Amino acid sequence: MKQLILSLALMGLASTANATCFADYKAKMDNPLRLHYGVIELPDSACSVGAAASNIAGRLTGGWQLLEVMSVFDEAGLDSRRERAGQYYLRF
């Protein structure tokens, strides 16, 4: 029985350690002014709003500039943001 409990506890820790992290953000491009809302996958080391900002800013390409990291969330929050992000859903 102890082995079963230990095995279940280890499995729970493993699934928590493998949780995927995402953020939603706003970005802009000048001349002409364009804005977009996007969703991006983050490494575990950037799974906070503060850490996500520098990670996202470094990954945006094509003249896009990060305006704001709105939130950081796990896979459970993906579906509710997919339609709103449109072409910027997991793009960068």
C-alpha angles and dihedrals in degrees: 000000000000090000091053092051092046091049092050092048092051091049090052091052092048093052091049091050090052095050110133120231127215137175135200118217146169123235138178141203124201132220096061102018112242128172133197140182115215146175121221135182115237134201115248090254090063098046097125130074092250096048092041093059096065092040093052094042089055093050100047110102139184096052097306116146124200114244102174144349102223101189146333119230145157131249092286089073098051102086095052091055101040099089095044093051092050111169090004094062105122090336100133 
